[in-house]
Amino acid sequence: MKSGKEIRCSLCREPAVTRIAYAKLWLCKKHFIEFIEKRILETINRYRLAGRGQRILVAVSGGKDSITTLYMLHKASMEMGFKVIALHIDLGIGMYSKISRETVEHFCQSLRIPLITLDLKTLTGYSLPEFVHKTRRPPCSICGLLKRYLINVVAQEIKADAVALGHHLDDLLPYIFKNFILQNLFEISKLGPRTESENGLVGRIRPLYEVSEHEIALYAKLSNLPFVDEECPYAGKKNLDKQVKEFLNSLESLHPGIKISFARAVARNIHVYKALSTTKPLKKCMVCGAPSNDDICSFCKLTNRVAGKPLGAEVRLKIRDALSSLGLLE
């Protein structure tokens, strides 16, 4: 903003809180919130992410992205007639997980959103730090594997039509760009606004697909949404990912709107990337029945290494019992 002169909202002349360069607008608090909510709702409609009568499972960590996703889907569900169910996975990462769990529980209670809470230690006998210690593998790799498996089990059991993730523009575009550089073109097909359910894998939707990280942070703050502002202790940025993100941000500063145009172009051409698949149809894990590239799924392989036996079937039964007690099994 110019020194000594207060900038006014382009729509109402109230004091502006931010500038949306690609829309050539200065916006006050009220109109910024409306702008972001309209963009997210347009994304839901444009890409047909949810529809009347559907069940949408929302994976909620407690951070700004997943809390915003849950909140916006909850608002949209009241008009569009679909059901929202939240899922939180307690990974056992000390106070970070404790605060995250409490944040999600209180938020869901305030909005009367059904919440499924899975405790990794209760399900498997091991917390994420213990998995990492025993395997010596990168924490994010282990965490991703565990969460993907547990989310898909819950989605299958409650017959969800889709799983909603809090991935935003600045999460997705660097990976899309990196996969293009490395010519892993099929991987791009998994990074669009939605993926379809197939072979036992429940489809994913991304309502924040056209919203930036900065916009979400400001929206969550101005909307007084409760979220965990602390970064996961295991979070880390690879140099290439960081450099690609900085490159895309520099392009955006020079050419406002280029990132949204990029995202929309990818969405239009998802079918092209998907057609490049050379992978074989998924099998069913011989232990737990989960979709897998091999005879034994990655979750059962991991738990066999850590616990001395594959735990997929046992974990699935525990989840089924928990869902039954919540009245979420059809």
C-alpha positions as CSV (number, residue, x, y, z in Angstrom):
1,M,0.0,0.0,0.0
2,K,1.1,3.6,-0.6
3,S,2.7,5.3,2.4
4,G,0.5,7.8,4.1
5,K,-2.7,6.9,2.2
6,E,-5.2,4.3,3.2
7,I,-6.2,2.0,0.3
8,R,-9.9,1.4,0.0
9,C,-11.9,-1.6,-1.1
10,S,-12.7,-1.5,-4.9
11,L,-16.3,-2.6,-4.2
12,C,-17.4,-0.6,-1.1
13,R,-14.7,1.9,-0.2
14,E,-14.1,0.4,3.2
15,P,-10.4,0.0,4.2
16,A,-8.8,-2.8,2.1
17,V,-7.0,-5.7,3.8
18,T,-5.4,-7.2,0.6
19,R,-5.0,-6.9,-3.1
20,I,-6.0,-9.6,-5.5
21,A,-3.6,-8.8,-8.4
22,Y,-5.1,-11.2,-11.0
23,A,-8.6,-9.7,-10.4
24,K,-7.2,-6.2,-10.2
25,L,-9.1,-5.6,-6.9
26,W,-8.4,-4.2,-3.5
27,L,-10.8,-5.9,-1.1
28,C,-12.0,-5.2,2.5
29,K,-12.4,-8.1,5.0
30,K,-16.1,-8.7,4.0
31,H,-15.5,-8.7,0.3
32,F,-12.3,-10.8,0.5
33,I,-14.2,-13.5,2.4
34,E,-17.0,-13.4,-0.1
35,F,-14.5,-13.5,-3.0
36,I,-12.7,-16.6,-1.7
37,E,-15.9,-18.4,-0.8
38,K,-17.3,-17.7,-4.3
39,R,-14.1,-19.1,-5.9
40,I,-14.2,-22.3,-3.9
41,L,-17.9,-22.8,-4.6
42,E,-17.3,-22.2,-8.3
43,T,-14.5,-24.8,-8.2
44,I,-16.9,-27.3,-6.6
45,N,-19.4,-26.7,-9.3
46,R,-17.0,-26.3,-12.3
47,Y,-15.4,-29.7,-11.6
48,R,-18.5,-31.4,-10.2
49,L,-16.7,-32.3,-7.0
50,A,-19.9,-33.1,-5.0
51,G,-23.5,-33.6,-5.8
52,R,-26.9,-34.2,-4.1
53,G,-27.2,-37.4,-2.1
54,Q,-23.4,-38.0,-2.1
55,R,-21.3,-38.8,1.0
56,I,-18.1,-36.8,1.1
57,L,-15.3,-37.9,3.6
58,V,-13.1,-34.9,4.5
59,A,-9.6,-35.7,5.7
60,V,-8.9,-33.1,8.4
61,S,-5.5,-32.6,10.0
62,G,-6.3,-29.4,11.9
63,G,-4.3,-27.1,9.7
64,K,-5.7,-24.1,7.9
65,D,-6.1,-25.9,4.6
66,S,-8.1,-28.9,5.8
67,I,-10.1,-26.8,8.2
68,T,-11.1,-24.4,5.4
69,T,-11.9,-27.4,3.1
70,L,-14.2,-28.9,5.8
71,Y,-15.9,-25.5,6.6
72,M,-16.5,-24.7,2.9
73,L,-17.9,-28.2,2.1
74,H,-20.1,-28.0,5.2
75,K,-21.5,-24.6,3.9
76,A,-21.9,-26.0,0.4
77,S,-23.6,-29.2,1.6
78,M,-26.5,-27.2,3.1
79,E,-27.4,-25.8,-0.4
80,M,-26.3,-28.7,-2.6
81,G,-27.7,-31.6,-0.5
82,F,-24.7,-33.8,0.1
83,K,-23.4,-35.2,3.4
84,V,-20.1,-34.3,4.9
85,I,-18.2,-36.6,7.3
86,A,-14.9,-35.6,8.8
87,L,-11.9,-37.9,9.5
88,H,-9.0,-37.1,11.7
89,I,-6.0,-39.4,12.2
90,D,-4.1,-39.0,15.4
91,L,-0.5,-39.9,14.5
92,G,0.9,-39.7,18.0
93,I,3.4,-36.9,17.4
94,G,3.4,-35.5,21.0
95,M,1.7,-32.2,21.8
96,Y,1.4,-31.4,18.0
97,S,-1.0,-34.3,17.6
98,K,-2.8,-33.6,20.9
99,I,-3.5,-30.0,19.9
100,S,-4.5,-30.9,16.3
101,R,-7.0,-33.5,17.6
102,E,-8.6,-31.2,20.1
103,T,-8.9,-28.5,17.4
104,V,-10.7,-30.8,15.0
105,E,-12.9,-32.2,17.7
106,H,-14.1,-28.8,18.9
107,F,-14.6,-27.5,15.4
108,C,-16.7,-30.5,14.2
109,Q,-18.7,-30.3,17.4
110,S,-19.4,-26.6,16.9
111,L,-20.7,-27.3,13.3
112,R,-22.3,-30.6,14.3
113,I,-20.3,-32.5,11.7
114,P,-19.9,-36.2,12.3
115,L,-16.3,-37.0,13.1
116,I,-14.3,-40.2,12.9
117,T,-11.1,-40.1,14.9
118,L,-8.5,-42.9,14.3
119,D,-5.6,-43.3,16.7
120,L,-2.6,-44.8,15.0
121,K,-1.2,-46.2,18.2
122,T,-4.5,-47.9,19.1
123,L,-4.9,-49.3,15.6
124,T,-1.4,-50.7,15.1
125,G,0.4,-50.5,18.4
126,Y,2.8,-47.9,17.1
127,S,2.8,-44.1,16.7
128,L,4.3,-42.3,13.7
129,P,7.6,-41.5,15.5
130,E,7.9,-45.3,16.4
131,F,7.3,-46.3,12.8
132,V,10.0,-43.8,11.7
133,H,12.4,-45.0,14.3
134,K,11.9,-48.7,13.5
135,T,12.1,-48.3,9.7
136,R,14.6,-45.5,9.4
137,R,12.6,-44.3,6.4
138,P,11.7,-40.6,5.7
139,P,8.9,-39.5,8.0
140,C,6.8,-38.0,5.2
141,S,7.0,-41.2,3.2
142,I,5.8,-43.3,6.1
143,C,3.1,-40.8,7.1
144,G,1.7,-40.6,3.6
145,L,1.6,-44.4,3.2
146,L,-0.2,-44.8,6.5
147,K,-2.7,-42.0,6.0
148,R,-3.6,-43.1,2.4
149,Y,-4.3,-46.6,3.6
150,L,-6.4,-45.6,6.6
151,I,-8.4,-42.9,4.7
152,N,-9.2,-45.3,1.9
153,V,-10.3,-48.0,4.4
154,V,-12.7,-45.6,6.0
155,A,-14.0,-44.3,2.7
156,Q,-14.7,-47.8,1.5
157,E,-16.4,-48.8,4.7
158,I,-18.8,-45.8,4.9
159,K,-19.3,-46.0,1.1
160,A,-18.1,-42.5,0.5
161,D,-18.4,-41.1,-3.0
162,A,-15.2,-39.2,-2.6
163,V,-12.5,-38.1,-0.2
164,A,-11.9,-34.4,0.1
165,L,-8.3,-33.2,0.6
166,G,-7.0,-29.7,1.5
167,H,-4.5,-29.4,-1.3
168,H,-4.4,-25.9,-2.7
169,L,-2.9,-24.3,-5.8
170,D,0.6,-23.9,-4.2
171,D,0.6,-27.6,-3.1
172,L,-0.2,-29.0,-6.5
173,L,1.4,-26.8,-9.2
174,P,5.0,-27.4,-8.0
175,Y,4.5,-31.2,-8.2
176,I,2.7,-30.9,-11.6
177,F,5.6,-28.8,-12.9
178,K,8.2,-31.1,-11.5
179,N,6.6,-34.2,-13.0
180,F,6.4,-32.5,-16.3
181,I,10.1,-31.7,-16.2
182,L,10.9,-35.3,-15.3
183,Q,8.4,-36.5,-17.8
184,N,6.4,-38.5,-15.3
185,L,3.4,-37.5,-17.2
186,F,0.9,-40.1,-15.9
187,E,1.5,-38.8,-12.3
188,I,0.0,-35.4,-13.4
189,S,-3.3,-37.2,-13.8
190,K,-3.5,-37.7,-10.0
191,L,-3.0,-34.0,-9.3
192,G,-6.1,-32.4,-10.8
193,P,-9.2,-31.2,-9.0
194,R,-10.6,-34.7,-8.9
195,T,-9.8,-38.4,-9.5
196,E,-12.4,-41.0,-10.1
197,S,-13.0,-44.0,-7.9
198,E,-11.6,-47.2,-9.5
199,N,-10.4,-50.7,-8.5
200,G,-11.2,-50.2,-4.8
201,L,-9.6,-46.7,-4.5
202,V,-12.1,-44.1,-3.6
203,G,-11.8,-40.9,-5.7
204,R,-10.3,-37.7,-4.4
205,I,-11.6,-34.1,-4.7
206,R,-9.7,-30.8,-4.1
207,P,-12.1,-27.9,-3.4
208,L,-9.1,-25.5,-2.9
209,Y,-7.7,-26.3,-6.4
210,E,-7.9,-22.7,-7.6
211,V,-7.0,-20.9,-4.3
212,S,-3.4,-20.0,-3.2
213,E,-1.8,-20.7,0.1
214,H,-1.7,-17.0,1.0
215,E,-5.4,-16.6,0.2
216,I,-6.3,-19.6,2.4
217,A,-4.2,-18.3,5.3
218,L,-5.8,-14.9,5.2
219,Y,-9.3,-16.3,4.7
220,A,-9.0,-18.7,7.7
221,K,-7.6,-15.8,9.9
222,L,-10.3,-13.3,8.8
223,S,-13.1,-15.9,9.2
224,N,-11.9,-16.7,12.7
225,L,-11.6,-20.4,11.8
226,P,-9.8,-22.4,14.5
227,F,-6.7,-24.1,13.1
228,V,-3.3,-25.3,14.2
229,D,-0.7,-22.8,13.0
230,E,2.3,-24.9,14.0
231,E,4.0,-26.8,11.3
232,C,4.3,-30.6,11.7
233,P,7.7,-31.4,13.4
234,Y,8.5,-33.8,10.5
235,A,7.7,-31.3,7.7
236,G,10.5,-30.5,5.4
237,K,10.9,-29.0,1.9
238,K,13.1,-30.6,-0.7
239,N,15.3,-28.1,-2.5
240,L,13.8,-28.8,-5.9
241,D,10.3,-28.4,-4.7
242,K,11.1,-25.2,-3.0
243,Q,12.9,-23.8,-6.1
244,V,10.0,-24.8,-8.4
245,K,7.5,-23.1,-6.0
246,E,9.6,-19.9,-5.9
247,F,9.8,-19.9,-9.7
248,L,6.1,-20.2,-10.1
249,N,5.6,-17.4,-7.5
250,S,8.0,-15.2,-9.5
251,L,6.0,-15.9,-12.7
252,E,2.8,-15.0,-10.8
253,S,4.2,-11.7,-9.6
254,L,5.1,-10.8,-13.2
255,H,2.0,-12.3,-14.8
256,P,-0.9,-12.2,-12.3
257,G,-3.3,-15.1,-12.9
258,I,-0.8,-17.4,-14.6
259,K,-1.0,-20.0,-11.8
260,I,-4.8,-20.3,-12.1
261,S,-4.5,-20.5,-15.9
262,F,-1.9,-23.3,-15.5
263,A,-4.2,-25.2,-13.1
264,R,-7.2,-24.9,-15.4
265,A,-5.2,-26.1,-18.4
266,V,-4.0,-29.1,-16.5
267,A,-7.6,-29.9,-15.4
268,R,-8.8,-29.7,-19.1
269,N,-6.1,-32.1,-20.1
270,I,-6.2,-34.6,-17.3
271,H,-7.6,-37.3,-19.6
272,V,-4.5,-36.9,-21.8
273,Y,-2.2,-37.6,-18.9
274,K,-4.3,-40.5,-17.6
275,A,-4.2,-42.2,-21.0
276,L,-0.4,-42.4,-20.7
277,S,-0.6,-45.0,-17.9
278,T,1.5,-48.1,-18.3
279,T,0.6,-49.6,-15.0
280,K,-1.2,-52.9,-14.7
281,P,-4.7,-53.1,-13.1
282,L,-4.6,-53.1,-9.3
283,K,-4.7,-56.4,-7.5
284,K,-6.3,-57.1,-4.1
285,C,-3.9,-57.5,-1.1
286,M,-3.9,-61.2,-0.1
287,V,-3.9,-60.1,3.6
288,C,-6.5,-57.4,3.9
289,G,-8.1,-57.0,0.4
290,A,-6.9,-53.5,-0.1
291,P,-6.1,-52.3,-3.7
292,S,-2.4,-53.0,-4.3
293,N,0.2,-53.1,-7.1
294,D,1.6,-56.3,-5.6
295,D,0.1,-59.4,-3.9
296,I,0.7,-57.7,-0.5
297,C,-0.1,-54.0,-0.1
298,S,2.4,-51.4,1.2
299,F,0.6,-51.1,4.5
300,C,0.8,-54.8,5.2
301,K,4.4,-54.9,4.1
302,L,5.2,-52.0,6.4
303,T,3.4,-53.3,9.5
304,N,5.0,-56.8,8.9
305,R,8.4,-55.1,9.0
306,V,7.6,-53.1,12.2
307,A,5.2,-55.4,14.1
308,G,6.4,-58.8,12.8
309,K,3.1,-59.5,11.1
310,P,0.9,-57.7,8.5
311,L,-1.8,-55.8,10.3
312,G,-4.1,-54.8,7.5
313,A,-6.9,-57.2,8.2
314,E,-6.8,-56.5,12.0
315,V,-6.8,-52.7,11.4
316,R,-9.7,-52.9,9.0
317,L,-11.8,-54.9,11.6
318,K,-11.0,-52.3,14.3
319,I,-12.0,-49.5,12.0
320,R,-15.2,-51.3,11.1
321,D,-16.1,-51.7,14.8
322,A,-15.4,-48.0,15.4
323,L,-17.6,-46.9,12.5
324,S,-20.3,-49.2,13.6
325,S,-20.3,-47.7,17.1
326,L,-20.7,-44.3,15.4
327,G,-23.6,-45.5,13.3
328,L,-21.8,-44.7,10.1
329,L,-22.0,-48.1,8.4
330,E,-24.8,-48.6,5.9
